[in-house]
Amino acid sequence: MNPPADHGRDGATPRGGVRLNKLLAERVGLARRKCDEAILAGLVTVDGAAVTTPGLVLDPAAHAIAFRGHALPAAPEFHHLAFHKPLGVLVTWSDPRGRPTVRDFVPQGLPRLFAVGRLDADTSGLLLLTNDGALAHRLAHPRYEVAKTYLLAVDAPPTRAQLAALRRGVDLGDGESSGPARAVTVDEEWGSGAVLRLVIAEGKNRQVRRMCEAVGLPLSGLCRVAFGPLALGDLPVGATRPLERDEIRALRASARDPEPPVRGRTGRSPAPARRPR
């Protein structure tokens, strides 16, 4: 029997290896802290012997791993889709009033997918759909500061003072404020006014609209064109596409989570962000 691998002196993860607490979280669905507690309590065995080191690195294909006396479930098949959400579509799986939802656009045969972050009905653009709960949580969690890029159609060019306020962060009301944003006008044609590119690293409810309201900047259109390293590109409105392996790795890296190995469907390479049509 080959013993489980441990971290090398440099802390690197051996090829094919995964941390035991991370493996348990992926296969059983527990939070990482709960996994640590279960391992420390001796509830996890490797090749029949209890292991109490949460950070132990091993190859799950080379060892028999059990939790509470039961073998770990097989690795799930993850699906990751980019979706160009149209206006009027709700970011939910079903709606009691029969309004269109993301489920209406997901290809047949896929399991239920969850949206990473939200776009309100009046906002279009890039939405990431996945059943990889761990990745979705990290991408949406504010501590990882994954950038979201929007194009805004505004009725008139923003003033220097308005841009400066957006860049500093503004009071959103209800005790909330926005962090600093990157805000620049861009040479695009959309509507009858000006177009602003706004990059934020937060995901508060209706944040972009509230930021614009706070500085007196009326919006006539709002589209998300990038989520972290993933760009909307020329994906048609209402279309989905499976992500490429490199795109998934880039998303994991953006949330400082380079593991686990990518499984599931792949698609084409990312395209640069373009204005909505």
N, C-alpha and C positions, 0 to 999 in steps of 0.2 A: 504494500500500500504506500502510495506517495503521500507524504505529509502535506497539509495545507501550506500554501506559501504565505510568507509574512512580508511586511514592507521592507524594502532594502534600506540601506543607510541614508539614501537620499530621499526616502519617503515615496518613491515612485511605485506605481501599481504594475505588477508584472503583466506581461502580455497574456490576454485571456483571463486575467484575474479580476475579481470584483470584491469590494469590502462586504463582509458578512452582514452588517446592519443595513447596507444599501440593498443587498440582494433580498433580505427578508422584507424590506419595505416594498420592493417591486412585486414580489411574488404573493405576499399575504395582504398588502394594502394598509399596513399599520404606519403611523407616523414614525419618523426616524427616532425620536426620543423613546417611544414605546418599544421600538425594536431594540434599542440599547438596553432598556430595562429587562426585556425578555431574555436577551443573551446573558446579561449579568446574573439573572436568576437561574441560569442553567437550563432554560427551556428549549435551547437549540442544540442539536447534536450533529456532528460531522463524522461520518463512518462509524456511527454507534456510540461515540464518545462525546460527552457534554463539552461545549466550548463556551468560555466566558469572556472572550475578547471581541468586542463589537467591531473593532477596526481590522480584524484579521482578514487578510486577502487570500482568496482561493479561487480555483477554477470550478464553477458549479457542474461542469460536464464530467469532471474527474472524481467527484466525491458524492456520497449519499448524504444529503442534508435533510434534516427533519425538524419540524417545529411542533412542540407538544406531542411528540410521538407519531406525527403524520408527515410523510414526504412533502416537500414543497411542491406547489403546483408548477406545471410547465411554464416557461417564460411566455408572457402574453405577446401577441402580435400587435404592434403599435401601428396606428395609421395617423398620418399628419397631412392635412390638406390646406392649401391656400385657397381662399374663397373671396371673390370680388362681390361683396354684398351690395345688392341694389338698394335704392331708396325704398322705404316702406316695408322692408323685411325685418322681422323681429329676431333678435338674437336669443332664441330659445328653441327647444325641441318641439314644442306643441303650444297651441293657443286655443283656449276654449271658445273664442269668438271666430275661429276659422281664418284668422289673418295669416298671410304667408310667413313662414319661419325658415330658419336655416335648414331644417330637415327636408324641406321641399327641393333643395338643391344638392343634397348629398347623394352620390351615386348609390344605386341599389347594391345590396349585399354587404354593406359596411355596418359595423356595430354603431351604437349610439356614440356620437362625438360631442365634445364639449368645446365651447368657444373660449379662447384665451383672451380675457378682457372683453369689453362690450363696445358695441357701436349702437347708438340710439336709432330709432326708425328713420329719422331725418338725416342720418349720416351714411354715406356710402364708403366703399373702399375695402382695404385688406383686412381679412379676418382669418386667424389661424384656428383650425378645427382639429382636435386630436382626442384620442382616448388614453394618452400618456399623462396620467394625472400628476406624476411627480414633475415632469417637465412643465406642464401647464401651470402648476403652483409656483414654480420658481420664476417663470417668465412674467407672471402677473404680480408677484410679490414686490412691494415697493423697495425692499432692501436691496434688490439686485439692479434697480435703476435701468431697466431695459428701455431704450429710447423708442418713442413712437413719433412718426413723422406724418404731418397733416398738410394738405393744401387747403387754404381758406379763400373763398371768394368773398370779398368785402365790397361794400357799396362805394367806398371812396378810399384813396390811398391812406394808409395809416400815417399819423404824424410821428415825428421823432420822439415826442413825449410818450405816445402810446407804445411804440416799439421798446423804448427804454423801460417802461413799466412792465411789459411782458417779460423782458429779459431779467428784471430784478425779481419778479414774482409779485402776485397781487392778492389782495384780500378777496376771497370767494364768498364771504358771508357764512353764517351758521358756524362761526368759529374755525373755519378752514381757510387755508391760504395755499397758493401754488408755489412751487419751487421755481428757481430760475429756468427760463426757457431760451431756446435759440429761435429768434424771430427775424426774418428778412423778407422783403418784397422780392418777387421773382418776375421775370419777363415771360408771362404766360397769358393766354387768352382764355378766360372763363368768366362768363357773365359780362356785365357792362362796367364793372368797377376795376379793382385791383386784385392781385393774387398774392397771398402771403404764405410763406412756408414756416410752419411752427413745429419745433421739436421739443417734446417734453419727456420726462423720465418717470412720470407718475400715471395713475389711472383712476383719479377721483371721478365720481359720478358727473357726467356732462361737463367735464373739466374745461375743455377747449371753449365751449360756448359760454361758460361762466367766466372764463378769463376775458373773453372778448366783451362780454357785457360789463365787466368791471372797469374796462378802460374806454367804454363808449364806442365800440367798434362793431357796427351791425354786420351780421353774416348773411349771405345769400346762398352759400354752398359750403359744404365741409366734406372732405374725403381723406381717409387715411391711406397714405401711399407706401408706408414702410413700417414694419414692426421689428425693431432691432436690425439685424442684418438682412432680413427677408423683405424684398421689394415687391410691390404690386406689379410693376412692369406693364406689359401689354395684355395681361389676363383680361378677357372680355367680361363685361358686367354680367353677373349671374353665373359665371363659370367657376369650376373648381379644378384644381390639379394637385396630384400628390407631390410632396416635396422630394427633392433630390437628397441623397445621403449627405452631401457636403452642406446643404442648407440646414439639415437637422443638426449636424455637428456644429455649425456656426451658431445656431440658436442656443444649443447647450452651452457653448463657450460664452455666449453673451450673458448667460445667467451663471457663469462660472461652474458649470456642471457638465464636464466632458464625457461622462459615462451615462448610461450603459451603451454597448454596441447597438447600432441602428438595425432594426428589423422591420420588415413590412414593405409596403409598396414604395416605389421611387418614381420620379418623373423627370422633367427637363430642368436645365440649369436656370438659375435666376436671371431675370432681366432687370435693367436699371429702372428706377422709379420714373414714371411719367405722369403727366397731368391727367385727371379724369376726363372722360368724354361723355 
